[in-house]
Every structure is written in structure tokens, then in C-alpha cells.
Amino acid sequence: MKKVTKDFINIPSSLTSNNCRSKVIKSLSEKGKHQFSTPYYASSIIKTKLSQIYNNKCAFCENDTTAGASLQVEHYRPKAKVTEEANHPGYYWLGYEWSNLLYSCSKCNRSKANFFPIKSTGTRINNPSIISSGELNFSKLRSYYVDYLNEGPLIINPEVTCPRKHITFLPSGKIKGNTDEGKETILKCKLYRNPLVIARKKLISDVLFELKKVVNDFNKNNVGKETVRYVVKNEVLKLLKLYNNNQSFSELARTALLNFEYYFIRRFGLQKNQALLRKYFEEIKLSI
């Protein structure tokens, strides 16, 4: 999971049309019973824009699913019902709100469902902001508006919050929450599910395999130090490419690079092997 940047000002045309605004207004009179029109909030324009913003990856698991299940438009705040509060009709007034739409794989979307937990110190918003004329206050609908931030959402919105301090990736492929937000996001989106753990572990294991292979060959005098240096550099550049090209699990690649000692070097038992890898990693780090 990584922070993304969305342009909240230039809203896709399918959400700014008069017809869509009429739908928003209609949702107010049909409180909790409105039938939301997918062609507006999940139009091809919306999907294309979200695909660009998220680099065709899931907002939560950061997996590129183009070869499998397609990505879906996800309502960050549920448009109908809220699992934690039986009497809450859902954030129906945000059903067509650009800042409330994320891109999610079907598994994360299905897992998150209508969950929207908030901090015990937060204040749940039950109704939209209405101006004196009785109309919806469109200027106060965005996710970063202070009233929404004061709810204290426990599911991370990567368009608003940087996930880095909330979530830690482990070399085993597992994921750990450092805060209540991190723990709830992992739990509600099931970011601990086995296929994700395996895929994340493989990213780390593939690098570790190449390092172990070259160190083993070096200890057998089959290769020289320059070969070790070349392999270390190659593996570092592979991780860097994953991050720079914003590919699947790019945040894990970044974490592994920043914590190369913990992810890789310490997994070599002999001190001389650790020292060899550390030396070349430090050299390469200074050159990139």
C-alpha cells in the first residue's frame, strides 16, 4: 500500500454533468434507498483516470491484477449501510463524489465491503452538510474536508494518508500494522491473505536466492569479488526498478532497499559473508 496523488479539482466529466448532479440530489430524498447508477461513478472515464492514478494497481494490496480479476471502483466511505452501525444509512451523499472513489481489486473490495470503523474519539457523520437553501453543500464533500478527517477513519485512504508509518512489510511476506489504522486496514481488507503473502515473499526470496548463489560460488572460489559486486548491484537495481516503475508491491521493494541489512545481509550466517555483501551494497548505494 502506498500514497498516491489525486487531482481533486479537475473532476472527471461523468461526475460533473447535470444528470449526475441530479442523481446526487435525488439520493438525498431517497436517503439510504437510492439506487446508484454505475455508469456515472464507474464510467470508463472514471476507471481510466483511476487506473492512471493507481498505475493499474489496487489501492489496498498494491497488486497489479491485469492478468486476473479486474480492478473495480471502490467507495471509500460506504454508499449504503455501515457495518459498524446498524442504524447508519451509509454515506449516500458521497456515492458520486470523486474524492470518495478508489481503485480496488475484487478481493480487497469484497473484503472491505461496508466496513468503515472510526476511532473511539472520532465523531461519525450521519448526515450531509446542507446550506441554508436546503441544498447539498458540494464544497464540503471531499474526503480531506476537516469534518471527515475528524471522524478518525481507521481504514487508510492512500489519497489522503501516507500508509508508511501505519504498515510494515516483513521479509516473510507478512504484513504488520504499527497503528490502529494499519491494523484495521490489514484486517478489513484481508491484506494477510495467503496469495498476497506468497507473492510478497517471492519478491524478497528471488533477490535472496541470487545473493546466496553468488556468495556460495565465491566461497568455493568459482567466482571473484567483481562477480559478487555485479550480482549485488543487479539485485539492488531490480528492486529500484520495481519502485521507480511503480510496479506491484513497489512499496515493499522500497522498504527492502532501505532495510537491505535486515532483509538480506543478516540472513547470511557467516560474518565474512555479511561483510562482503555489506561492502558492495554500501558502494552501490552511493552510486545510484
SULFENLIN-V164819 format. One record per backbone hydrogen bond with DSSP energy under -0.5 kcal/mol. CO is the residue of the C=O (numbers start at 0). NH is the residue of the N-H. Records with the same first field share a line. If there is no record, write none. Layout:
CO: NH ; NH
This chain:
3: 5
5: 7
8: 10
11: 14
12: 15 ; 16
16: 20
17: 21
18: 22
19: 23
20: 24
21: 25
22: 26
23: 27
24: 27 ; 28
25: 29
27: 30
29: 32 ; 33
33: 35
35: 37
36: 39 ; 40
37: 41
39: 42
42: 46
43: 47
44: 48
45: 49
46: 50
47: 51
48: 52
49: 53
50: 55
51: 54
53: 56
57: 61
61: 248
62: 57 ; 64
64: 67
69: 105
71: 73 ; 103
73: 75 ; 101
75: 77
77: 90
81: 84
84: 81 ; 87
87: 81
88: 80
89: 91
90: 93
91: 94
93: 96
95: 97
96: 99
97: 100
99: 75 ; 101
101: 73
102: 58
103: 71
104: 108
105: 109
106: 110
107: 111
108: 112
111: 114
113: 82
116: 153
118: 121
121: 123
123: 125
127: 129
128: 136
130: 133
134: 130
135: 137
136: 139
137: 140
141: 144
144: 147 ; 148
145: 149
147: 150
148: 151
149: 122
151: 118
153: 155
155: 157
156: 159 ; 160
157: 3
160: 162
161: 164
162: 165 ; 166
165: 177 ; 178
167: 175
169: 172
173: 169
175: 167
178: 182
179: 183
180: 184
181: 185
182: 186
183: 187
184: 188
185: 189 ; 190 ; 191
189: 192
192: 195 ; 196
193: 197
194: 198
195: 199
196: 200
197: 201
198: 202
199: 203
200: 204
201: 205
202: 206
203: 207
204: 208
205: 209
206: 210
207: 211
208: 212
209: 213
210: 214
211: 215
212: 216
213: 217
214: 218
215: 219
216: 221 ; 222
217: 220
223: 226 ; 227
224: 228
225: 229
226: 230
227: 231
228: 232
229: 233
230: 234
231: 235
232: 236
233: 237
234: 238
235: 239
236: 240
237: 241
238: 242
239: 243
240: 244
241: 246
242: 245
246: 249
248: 252
249: 253
250: 254
251: 255
252: 256
253: 257
254: 258
256: 259
258: 262
259: 263 ; 264
260: 265
263: 266
264: 267
266: 268
269: 273
270: 274
271: 275
272: 276
273: 277
274: 278
275: 279
276: 280
277: 281
278: 282
279: 283
280: 284
281: 285
282: 286
283: 286 ; 287
284: 287
